[in-house]
Amino acid sequence: MKIIDVLRDDIAANRIVSDGKLPSMREVSSRYKCGTTTVKRAFDLLEQEGIIRVVRGQGTFVIGHEDAPQQKKSKLIGAILLNGALMCEISAIKDQYLQNGWLFSIYDATLDHQSPEKEKLFLTNAMKQNFSCFIISASPIEPVNTELFMKLRAQGCKVIHTVPYKKDMSDECYFFTDYAQAAGLATWKIAASGYKNIVYLGRETTAPHVEYVNEGVQNTICDSGLNLVQSFTVHHKESEAIIECLKQLPPQTAILSFDTEIGEIVSHCAARLGKKIPGDFGLVSILNVFGITASHSSTCGDIRALVNDLMAYATDETRSPFDRVQRIYRNSFCDKGTL
């Protein structure tokens, strides 16, 4: 790894920052066992990127660090989110923060299928407006914008993740639902309801949170003794594959869908075939993206608690963007009588 990449990571993780200040070039050269000329080039690039600033007679500082000389942030909060319960909750509470001077700029990432290029364009343009915080369902599609997130934090802007966009999120600030626990809970509910067989309808993407859900499903199926009849991925608004699946379901089968969007498609397909839920088969979804409007059973995270905690950190002007606040929220079961 290049020295500049190592420095970016260590600055973002606050490993080499003391009171907002970086060690001297000579100290960095000794620490990373490289020449001072190499360190000078890395410092120059980091300064061009807006991550550090040289203050004559004082040293080199991380821009935006709580102890460094910095520009006061505006009271603007950016949100790049997938349309769903979280988006609805944040949209619903934004007016109450307006009373204290906070303004929101919300972008629906569902419309561009989480394009990393559109995400980068939004963030880059918003950086010029000196935003104080971004709440983001970051795109997991390569090239991910990790370096841009680090640059935002270095400039004093909090970056708060609402879904994992990479496997290792240890250096990020996040507020997540417990995806594996949600998957296990939904699968166990199927077994506890007396079903012997299960069909799993997943998402085709390999995003980290989808992998966590898939792992939770597979592990719980093994532990519960359920028989996995079929497993396949579903595109948005796809129905023909689901209809063919429903026509061939063996007795005592429940369908486990990745989220309530897929689950609602299953409900519509069942109605077209004249099948009853429950009766002909059971139905439960793992993630509830529709909130109270979902018509079938699912797990439910406490979105309101998550958003309240997230906003408390986002609007606390005494907190540093380098704080790695990391919280996981467990799910409960919302029974709509479809098992």
KELO-801934 format. One line per 2 residues: number of its first residue (from 0); their letters; for each residue x, y, z of C-alpha. Coordinates in steps of 0.001 Angstrom, whole numbers, plus 500000, padded with zeros to 6 digits. Example, Ala and Ser with C-alpha at 12.3 -4.5 7.8 and 13.67 -1.06 7.14 Angstrom:
0) as) 512300 495500 507800  513670 498940 507140
//
This chain:
0) mk) 500000 500000 500000  501293 503483 499128
2) ii) 502295 505784 501977  499551 508281 501067
4) dv) 496917 505529 501359  498313 504484 504750
6) lr) 498285 508108 505924  494673 508600 504772
8) dd) 493586 505507 506699  495522 506440 509833
10) ia) 494258 510037 509761  490640 508881 509338
12) an) 491068 506393 512199  492750 509068 514365
14) ri) 495824 506831 514834  498494 509478 514201
16) vs) 496622 512637 515181  497346 514389 518476
18) dg) 495257 517473 519339  494390 517766 515652
20) kl) 498045 517829 514673  500137 515406 512622
22) ps) 503711 514452 513562  506533 516207 511737
24) mr) 507632 514874 508344  510773 513482 509950
26) ev) 508710 511623 512568  506355 510265 509892
28) ss) 509363 509203 507809  510764 507273 510774
30) ry) 507394 505748 511722  506647 504412 508243
32) kc) 510269 503688 507302  510351 505813 504154
34) gt) 512226 508890 502933  511267 512435 503884
36) tt) 510883 513277 500183  508190 510584 499905
38) vk) 506447 511960 502981  506625 515517 501583
40) ra) 504919 514395 498346  502225 512589 500365
42) fd) 501645 515679 502545  501381 517870 499432
44) ll) 498740 515568 497925  496781 515392 501196
46) eq) 496816 519190 501357  495563 519413 497759
48) eg) 492748 517002 498663  491707 519209 501562
50) ii) 492558 516631 504232  495386 518499 505960
52) rv) 496538 522101 506239  499974 523514 507009
54) vr) 499837 526411 509469  503124 528294 509354
56) gq) 504933 528196 512685  502392 525763 514199
58) gt) 502605 522565 512205  500374 520372 510030
60) fv) 496740 519943 511067  493878 517707 510018
62) ig) 491167 519928 508575  487972 519569 510580
64) he) 489541 517873 513599  487987 519081 516850
66) da) 491320 520451 518132  492494 521960 514854
68) pq) 491882 525488 513550  488692 525075 511497
70) qk) 485875 526841 509752  482502 526763 511504
72) ks) 480208 524283 509769  476817 525243 508394
74) kl) 473674 523676 509830  473035 521693 506658
76) ig) 472446 517933 506783  472643 515862 503624
78) ai) 470899 512496 503329  471468 509941 500563
80) ll) 469038 507147 501337  467143 504263 499801
82) ng) 463415 504840 499667  461800 503020 502574
84) al) 461019 503230 506281  464248 505090 507161
86) mc) 463727 507675 504433  460114 508168 505574
88) ei) 461103 508577 509239  463802 511159 508504
90) sa) 461486 513040 506145  458808 513056 508857
92) ik) 461035 514544 511585  463014 517080 509559
94) dq) 460556 519892 510268  461078 519645 514018
96) yl) 464827 520202 513506  464010 523230 511377
98) qn) 462962 524934 514630  466620 524841 515688
100) gw) 467978 526027 512355  468824 522664 510745
102) lf) 468127 522239 507040  468010 518930 505141
104) si) 468910 518060 501563  467621 514541 500824
106) yd) 468544 512465 497758  466728 509226 496856
108) at) 469444 506688 495929  466804 504156 494851
110) ld) 466182 506115 491673  469774 505719 490445
112) hq) 470198 502159 491837  472891 503437 494221
114) sp) 475213 504702 491524  478638 505493 493049
116) ek) 479158 508170 490391  475903 509991 491260
118) ek) 476724 509608 494951  480148 511166 494410
120) lf) 478680 514041 492392  476119 514829 495097
122) lt) 478704 514710 497885  481300 516728 495975
124) na) 478841 519504 495158  477462 519538 498695
126) mk) 480986 519762 500151  481250 523227 498656
128) qn) 478261 524260 500783  480102 523273 503982
130) fs) 477587 520635 505145  477938 519581 508772
132) cf) 476740 516000 508299  475803 513324 505773
134) ii) 473459 510444 506556  474066 507880 503860
136) sa) 473056 504464 502556  476334 504333 500649
138) sp) 476608 502470 497369  478407 499091 497664
140) ie) 479097 499133 493909  482725 499635 492908
142) pv) 484344 502094 492954  483104 502794 496473
144) nt) 483609 506305 497826  485632 505510 500959
146) el) 488278 508144 500195  485613 510799 499742
148) fm) 484033 509862 503085  487438 510252 504737
150) kl) 487926 513616 503067  484541 514813 504317
152) ra) 485406 513790 507870  488802 515451 507599
154) qg) 487012 518684 506657  484814 518469 509752
156) ck) 481722 516830 508229  480206 513825 510004
158) vi) 479501 510837 507766  476902 508475 509254
160) ht) 476205 505166 507502  472808 503461 507656
162) vp) 473786 500258 505787  477205 498597 505434
164) yk) 478718 499377 502043  481815 497199 502599
166) kd) 482628 494186 504755  484952 495956 507196
168) ms) 483131 498937 508707  485345 499133 511797
170) de) 486642 502624 510926  483213 504061 510076
172) cy) 480406 505681 512056  477145 503748 511657
174) ff) 473640 503021 512953  472511 499620 511572
176) td) 469727 497155 512015  471000 493681 512975
178) ya) 470601 491929 509635  471723 488455 510704
180) qa) 469482 488558 513794  466490 489639 511668
182) ag) 467086 486741 509272  467389 484253 512128
184) la) 464244 485538 513835  462095 485280 510686
186) tw) 463391 481793 509886  462831 480525 513428
188) ki) 459259 481860 513342  458595 479644 510329
190) aa) 459901 476582 512150  458016 477459 515346
192) sg) 454784 477766 513357  455005 474094 512359
194) yk) 456180 474369 508754  458551 471683 507474
196) ni) 459631 473288 504205  460927 476727 503297
198) vy) 461460 478664 500058  463827 481630 500269
200) lg) 463453 484572 497883  466552 486755 498108
202) re) 468053 489767 496388  470506 489369 493520
204) tt) 472954 491997 494777  476076 491018 496739
206) ap) 475922 494076 499010  477314 493318 502500
208) hv) 473955 493590 504297  472445 491110 501799
210) ey) 475277 488696 502563  474604 489063 506320
212) vn) 470932 488258 505743  471745 485261 503531
214) eg) 474193 483897 506097  471604 484311 508861
216) vq) 469014 482432 506809  471337 479552 505919
218) nt) 472643 479135 509470  469147 479126 510973
220) ic) 467795 476682 508384  470571 474271 509374
222) ds) 469853 474698 513092  466043 474546 512829
224) gl) 465740 471360 510749  463717 473068 508013
226) nl) 463957 471609 504508  465064 474185 501931
228) vq) 462899 473427 498893  464105 476265 496686
230) sf) 466137 479468 496834  466401 482099 494128
232) tv) 466879 485835 493729  464162 488231 492682
234) hh) 464362 491411 490609  462180 494425 491333
236) ke) 458566 493787 490270  459398 490307 488949
238) se) 456435 487920 489217  456598 485100 486667
240) ai) 459286 483111 488495  457328 483530 491743
242) ie) 454106 482306 490115  455854 479185 488813
244) cl) 457277 478592 492278  453852 478928 493924
246) kq) 452335 476409 491520  454769 473726 492693
248) lp) 454891 474284 496453  454775 471088 498540
250) pq) 452509 470968 501631  453673 472595 504885
252) ta) 455772 475188 503090  456407 478794 504041
254) il) 457994 481437 501844  460702 483599 503395
256) sf) 461321 486789 501417  464299 489108 501812
258) dt) 462081 492161 502332  458454 493233 502328
260) ei) 458719 494517 498762  459296 490951 497576
262) ge) 456720 489701 500065  454036 491983 498608
264) iv) 454800 490621 495132  454287 487110 496519
266) sh) 450926 488196 497972  449775 489567 494624
268) ca) 450905 486425 492803  449030 484255 495320
270) ar) 445869 486277 494712  446207 485752 490952
272) lg) 446415 481991 491523  443578 481932 494063
274) kk) 445889 480710 496852  445377 481625 500504
276) ip) 447987 482953 502941  448121 481204 505332
278) gd) 446396 478011 504319  448059 477062 501081
280) fg) 451418 478387 502315  452908 480762 504879
282) lv) 454648 484059 504194  457083 486141 506200
284) si) 459632 488790 505199  462948 489516 506886
286) ln) 463306 493270 506403  460300 495582 506571
288) vf) 460844 498405 504078  457201 499504 504101
290) gi) 456632 499963 507848  453034 499675 509059
292) ta) 451658 499466 505522  453124 495981 504949
294) sh) 450280 493477 504668  452160 490382 505846
296) ss) 454335 489288 508770  457930 490470 508989
298) tc) 460616 491493 511414  460645 495152 512443
300) gd) 463526 497257 513665  462933 500228 515911
302) ir) 463492 502801 513164  462354 505662 515366
304) al) 464924 504842 518063  467625 504476 515404
306) vn) 466777 507840 513826  466534 509606 517200
308) dl) 469980 508312 518211  471423 509115 514805
310) ma) 470066 512670 514827  471253 513256 518398
312) ya) 474816 512592 517213  474363 514407 513880
314) td) 473178 517652 515514  475534 517604 518510
316) et) 477997 520299 517490  480396 519314 520273
318) rs) 480974 515847 518774  483848 515172 516388
320) pf) 483375 513629 512917  486191 511293 513952
322) dr) 484010 509688 516636  483360 506103 515566
324) vq) 479856 505804 516970  478715 502274 516085
326) ri) 475287 500992 517101  473364 497869 516125
328) yr) 469589 497603 516639  467834 494278 517161
330) ns) 464523 493415 515522  461178 492211 516854
332) fc) 458496 490201 515052  455484 491976 513552
334) dk) 452740 489368 513262  450198 490046 510517
336) gt) 448760 486511 510604  450443 485155 507488
338) l) 452222 482212 509124
//
